[in-house]
Amino acid sequence: MKLKFLRTFAQLNIAILLLLIIAGFSIIGTIIEQDQTVAYYQETYSNYYLPGNLIFWKFLLFFGFDHVYKTPWFLTLLFLFGTCLISCTFTQQFPTLKSARRCNFKSEAKEFRRQEYYTNLKNLYFAKCLNNFKIKKYTIFQQKEIVYIYKGILGRFAPIIVHIAMVLILTGNTFAAFGSFNAQELIAKGEIWHVQNIISKSFFTQIPTSPVRVNDFWIEYGPKNSIKQFYSDLSVLRTDGTEVSRKTISVNFPLRFRNLTFYQTDWNAIGLRVRINDTVYQLPIKSFSKAKNLWVSSIPISNTPDKGFTFITNTLNETFSLYTSDGIFLGNFNIGDEVNPLKELEIVEIMKETGLQIKADPGIPLIYFGFGLLMISSLISYFSFTQFWLSKKDENVLIGATANRAKLNLRFEFLTITLAYKK
């Protein structure tokens, strides 16, 4: 009963059908943004309708296309496909490997005629021929004057390794569906924070409690004040405040700590810290809607609204411009300079916050390991499994040969035997 069940799922057409269905839904999951809010899908797909005047975004949410890879029906497809792979491994690949390792002697002429190459020679240097196979690292089994020779048995392991790799990848995806989470945070420089703003999480997600500190944040500018890169100096702390891990991250260079990954995704200017008459004030700063790389802030110096200064900058690191309330240009200054002749005013700091994405995916190690095995199996599959049979009767020697790959090399080997060792 068990064997019949395994053979049912070991059929190639079932595995291909499941693989195509999984690939189709994976493509849908790639096209449709995953794990977003309901408001996002309402806004993005508000003008899309299905036949019957069915609202498209409601259809997406109802069938779980907003989180395809975590839906029960997608996980069921992965389970069925994994069952097909395991069934094929035990009912087909292991028996094939076992058969390949068995000493398969042939002695009858009709058995030799079934091979890719066959000949019947007289006066062959039998011992020298066998020694040639030995020099070329063939494995030789001899039973009196019947010989079975093979090389490249490692290539027979490739399909099994492929199946193991794919099962590992499927298992990794399942772990990700049950234990992953995605969070986004906007944190000001110097703050210590915990992961709180969870965008999506799985059934058995455990949110980490380790505090994280943003030590510093800065922006690297290129030509014409274009933003080249931005960096965050992060420290992961213990509950007692001691540092466990520290790294300066940037776009495409995240911090990895245990099963967490911290990505640099965004940034923002949130305020201006100024010193007026030895008193430090924190003022709001805004960017122009039509010029996102231009920030402005109003700096009052008295209770009178018409007395003050306008702060303008197009970089958040060094230089800024200052104007009076009447629009008179006072000059360009650097952060930390005392504004001359206004000795009582100093721009201390442009306050910035860093945008971070925090992800945990317990299935990633299995997925990476699975893909690594796939690459290894691809290399192993190029090992040709080559077999030779020799049977000596009196002065006649029957020779047969076959290979699953490297047909040209097999022909060369066969001609070497039939021509070089003929008396």
C-alpha positions in Angstrom: 0.0 0.0 0.0 2.8 2.4 1.0 4.8 1.5 -2.1 1.7 2.1 -4.3 1.2 5.5 -2.7 4.9 6.4 -3.3 4.8 5.3 -6.9 1.7 7.4 -7.6 3.5 10.5 -6.4 6.7 9.5 -8.1 5.2 10.1 -11.6 7.0 12.7 -13.6 3.9 14.3 -15.0 2.4 15.0 -11.5 5.7 16.6 -10.4 5.9 18.8 -13.5 2.3 19.9 -13.1 2.8 20.8 -9.5 6.1 22.6 -10.3 4.3 24.7 -13.0 1.5 25.6 -10.6 4.0 26.7 -7.9 5.9 28.7 -10.5 2.8 30.4 -11.7 1.7 31.5 -8.2 5.3 32.5 -7.5 5.2 34.8 -10.5 1.9 36.3 -9.2 3.6 36.8 -5.9 6.5 38.6 -7.6 4.2 40.9 -9.6 1.8 41.8 -6.7 3.5 43.6 -3.9 3.4 41.3 -0.8 2.6 42.0 2.8 1.3 45.5 2.4 -1.6 47.2 4.2 -5.2 46.9 3.0 -5.1 50.6 2.2 -2.2 50.0 -0.2 -4.1 47.5 -2.3 -7.3 49.7 -2.2 -5.3 52.6 -3.6 -3.2 50.6 -6.1 -5.9 48.5 -7.6 -8.9 50.7 -7.1 -9.5 51.0 -10.9 -9.2 47.3 -11.7 -12.3 45.1 -12.0 -12.9 41.4 -12.8 -15.8 40.0 -14.9 -19.0 40.4 -13.0 -18.0 43.8 -11.7 -15.9 42.1 -9.0 -13.5 44.5 -7.3 -10.0 43.3 -8.0 -8.4 44.3 -4.7 -11.0 42.4 -2.7 -10.4 39.4 -4.9 -6.6 39.6 -4.1 -7.2 39.8 -0.3 -9.9 37.1 -0.3 -7.6 34.5 -1.9 -4.5 35.7 -0.1 -2.5 37.0 -3.1 -1.3 39.8 -0.8 0.8 37.1 1.1 1.0 34.2 -1.5 3.9 32.4 0.1 2.2 32.1 3.5 -1.2 30.9 2.4 -2.4 27.3 3.3 -3.0 26.4 -0.3 0.5 27.4 -1.4 2.1 25.5 1.5 0.0 22.5 0.5 1.4 22.7 -3.0 4.9 22.8 -1.6 4.1 19.8 0.6 2.7 17.8 -2.4 5.7 18.7 -4.6 8.1 17.7 -1.8 6.2 14.4 -1.5 6.7 13.8 -5.2 10.5 14.4 -4.9 10.9 12.1 -1.9 8.8 9.4 -3.6 10.8 9.6 -6.8 14.0 9.4 -4.8 13.1 6.2 -3.0 11.2 4.4 -5.8 13.4 5.3 -8.7 16.7 7.1 -7.9 17.9 4.8 -5.1 17.1 1.6 -7.1 18.9 3.1 -10.1 22.0 3.9 -8.1 21.9 0.5 -6.5 21.7 -1.2 -9.9 24.6 1.0 -11.2 26.8 -0.2 -8.3 26.0 -3.8 -8.9 28.4 -6.0 -10.8 26.5 -6.5 -14.0 28.4 -9.2 -15.9 27.4 -10.0 -19.5 28.5 -13.1 -21.5 26.0 -13.7 -24.3 26.5 -12.1 -27.7 22.8 -10.8 -27.8 23.5 -8.9 -24.6 26.5 -7.2 -26.2 24.5 -6.2 -29.3 22.1 -4.1 -27.2 24.9 -1.7 -26.2 25.7 1.5 -28.0 29.0 0.1 -29.3 29.7 -3.5 -29.9 32.4 -5.6 -31.6 33.8 -9.1 -31.7 37.5 -9.3 -32.0 40.1 -12.0 -32.4 43.6 -12.0 -30.9 43.1 -9.1 -28.4 45.8 -8.3 -25.9 43.4 -9.0 -23.1 45.7 -8.3 -20.1 47.1 -5.1 -21.6 43.6 -3.9 -22.4 42.5 -4.4 -18.7 45.7 -2.6 -17.6 44.8 0.4 -19.8 41.4 0.6 -18.0 43.2 0.4 -14.6 45.5 3.3 -15.6 42.5 5.4 -16.6 41.0 4.9 -13.1 38.1 2.6 -14.2 36.7 0.2 -11.6 37.1 -3.4 -12.8 35.2 -6.5 -11.8 36.4 -9.8 -13.2 34.9 -13.2 -13.0 37.3 -15.6 -14.8 37.3 -14.2 -18.3 34.1 -12.1 -18.1 34.8 -8.5 -17.1 32.6 -5.6 -16.1 34.2 -2.1 -16.0 32.7 1.3 -15.2 33.7 4.9 -14.3 31.8 8.0 -13.2 29.5 6.5 -10.7 29.4 9.9 -9.0 27.2 11.2 -11.8 24.5 8.7 -10.7 24.3 10.6 -7.4 23.4 13.9 -9.1 19.6 13.3 -9.4 19.4 12.3 -5.7 21.3 15.4 -4.7 19.0 17.5 -6.8 16.0 16.0 -5.0 17.6 16.6 -1.6 18.4 20.2 -2.5 14.9 20.9 -3.7 13.4 19.4 -0.6 15.7 21.6 1.5 14.5 24.7 -0.4 10.9 23.7 0.0 11.5 23.2 3.8 13.2 26.5 4.0 10.2 28.2 2.4 7.9 26.5 4.8 10.0 27.6 7.8 9.9 31.2 6.4 6.2 31.0 6.1 5.8 30.0 9.8 8.6 32.0 11.4 9.5 35.2 9.5 8.6 38.8 10.1 9.2 42.2 8.4 9.4 45.5 10.3 10.2 49.1 9.4 11.5 51.8 11.7 12.4 55.5 11.5 14.9 56.2 14.3 16.7 59.4 15.2 20.4 59.5 15.7 21.3 58.5 19.3 18.1 56.7 20.1 17.8 53.2 21.6 14.8 51.3 20.3 13.1 47.9 20.1 11.5 46.4 17.0 7.8 47.5 17.2 6.5 48.6 13.8 5.7 45.1 12.5 4.6 45.2 8.8 4.0 41.4 8.5 4.6 38.4 10.6 3.9 34.6 10.4 2.1 32.2 12.6 4.9 31.4 15.0 6.9 34.6 14.8 9.0 35.6 17.8 9.7 39.3 17.9 13.3 40.0 19.2 13.6 42.0 22.4 17.3 43.0 22.0 17.6 46.8 22.0 19.4 48.6 19.2 21.1 52.0 19.2 21.6 54.3 16.3 25.1 55.7 17.0 25.3 57.9 14.0 23.8 58.7 10.6 25.3 60.5 7.7 24.9 61.0 3.9 27.6 60.8 1.2 27.0 63.3 -1.6 28.2 63.0 -5.2 28.6 65.6 -8.0 26.0 68.4 -8.0 24.9 67.4 -4.4 23.3 64.2 -5.6 23.0 61.6 -2.9 25.5 58.8 -3.5 25.0 56.7 -0.4 23.7 57.0 3.2 25.0 55.2 6.3 23.8 54.2 9.7 26.1 53.2 12.6 24.2 50.6 14.5 24.9 48.7 17.8 22.9 45.7 19.0 22.8 45.7 22.8 22.1 43.4 25.7 19.4 44.2 28.1 22.1 45.7 30.5 23.3 48.0 27.7 26.5 46.3 26.8 27.3 46.1 23.1 27.0 42.7 21.4 27.5 43.7 17.7 28.2 46.9 15.8 28.4 47.7 12.1 28.0 50.7 9.8 25.3 49.7 7.3 24.4 51.2 4.0 22.2 50.4 1.0 23.0 46.7 0.0 25.3 46.3 3.0 23.1 45.2 5.9 23.9 44.2 9.5 23.2 40.5 10.2 22.8 39.5 13.8 21.7 35.9 14.6 18.5 35.5 12.5 17.9 39.2 12.1 19.0 41.4 9.2 19.0 45.2 9.4 18.7 47.0 6.0 19.3 50.6 5.2 16.2 51.8 3.3 15.4 55.4 3.9 16.2 58.6 5.8 14.5 61.9 6.7 15.4 65.3 8.2 13.2 65.9 11.3 14.5 69.1 12.9 17.0 71.8 13.5 18.9 72.3 16.7 20.0 75.9 17.2 21.7 77.8 20.0 20.4 81.3 20.7 22.0 83.2 23.6 23.4 80.0 25.1 20.0 78.3 25.0 19.5 75.3 22.7 16.2 75.1 20.8 14.8 72.4 18.6 12.9 73.7 15.5 11.0 71.9 12.8 12.4 71.6 9.3 10.5 70.9 6.1 11.4 70.0 2.5 9.9 71.6 -0.5 7.4 69.3 -2.3 8.8 70.3 -5.7 12.4 70.1 -4.6 12.9 67.2 -2.2 16.6 68.0 -1.8 15.9 71.5 -0.4 15.0 72.0 3.3 13.9 75.2 5.0 13.3 76.3 8.6 12.3 79.5 10.3 14.4 80.6 13.2 12.8 83.2 15.5 15.1 85.4 17.7 12.4 87.3 19.5 8.7 87.2 20.3 8.1 89.4 17.3 7.0 87.3 14.3 8.6 89.7 11.8 12.1 89.3 13.3 14.0 86.1 12.6 15.9 84.2 10.0 15.2 81.7 7.3 17.5 78.6 7.1 17.9 76.9 3.7 20.1 74.0 2.8 20.4 71.4 0.0 22.7 69.1 1.9 22.3 67.8 5.4 25.9 67.5 6.3 27.8 70.8 6.0 26.7 74.0 4.3 23.6 76.1 4.7 22.4 79.6 3.7 20.8 82.1 6.0 18.4 84.9 5.1 16.7 87.6 7.2 12.9 87.8 7.5 13.1 90.6 4.8 14.9 88.2 2.4 18.3 89.7 2.7 21.0 87.1 2.1 23.4 86.9 5.1 25.8 84.3 3.6 26.7 80.6 3.5 27.8 78.9 6.7 28.9 75.5 8.0 27.2 73.6 10.8 28.7 74.7 14.1 29.7 78.2 12.9 28.6 81.3 14.8 26.6 83.4 12.4 28.5 86.6 12.0 27.5 89.4 12.9 24.8 87.6 14.9 27.1 86.1 17.6 24.0 84.9 19.6 23.0 82.4 16.8 24.6 79.1 16.1 23.3 76.2 14.0 24.3 73.2 16.2 22.9 70.3 14.2 20.5 69.2 11.5 18.6 66.4 13.1 18.1 63.3 11.0 16.5 59.9 11.3 17.4 56.7 9.5 14.9 54.4 7.9 15.6 50.8 8.6 14.0 47.5 7.5 14.3 44.6 9.9 13.7 41.1 8.6 13.9 37.6 10.2 13.7 34.6 8.0 14.6 31.3 9.7 14.4 29.4 6.3 17.2 31.4 4.6 20.1 29.0 5.7 18.2 26.0 4.4 17.3 27.8 1.2 20.9 28.9 0.6 22.2 25.4 1.4 19.7 23.9 -0.9 20.8 26.1 -3.8 24.4 25.3 -3.0 23.6 21.6 -3.4 21.8 22.3 -6.7 25.0 24.0 -8.0 27.1 21.0 -6.8 24.7 18.5 -8.4 24.9 20.4 -11.7 28.7 19.9 -11.7 28.4 16.3 -10.6 25.9 15.5 -13.4 28.6 16.2 -16.0 30.4 13.1 -14.8 29.7 10.5 -17.5 28.7 7.1 -16.2 30.6 4.9 -18.7 30.4 1.1 -18.8 32.4 -1.6 -20.6 31.8 -5.3 -20.9 34.4 -7.9 -22.1 33.8 -11.6 -22.5 36.6 -13.8 -23.8 35.8 -17.1 -25.4 38.8 -18.9 -26.8 40.4 -16.4 -29.2 37.3 -14.2 -29.5 36.6 -11.3 -27.3 33.2 -9.7 -27.2 33.3 -5.9 -26.3 30.3 -3.7 -25.5 30.2 -0.1 -24.2 27.6 2.5 -23.3 27.5 5.9 -21.5 24.9 8.3 -20.4 27.0 11.3 -21.4 30.2 12.1 -23.3 29.4 10.0 -26.3 32.3 11.3 -28.3 34.7 10.3 -25.5 33.1 6.9 -25.3 33.7 6.4 -29.1 37.3 7.3 -28.6 37.8 4.9 -25.8 36.1 2.1 -27.7 38.3 2.7 -30.8 41.4 2.8 -28.5 40.6 -0.7 -27.3 39.6 -2.2 -30.6 42.5 -0.8 -32.5 45.4 -0.3 -30.1 45.3 -3.7 -28.4 44.5 -5.8 -31.4 47.2 -8.4 -32.1 
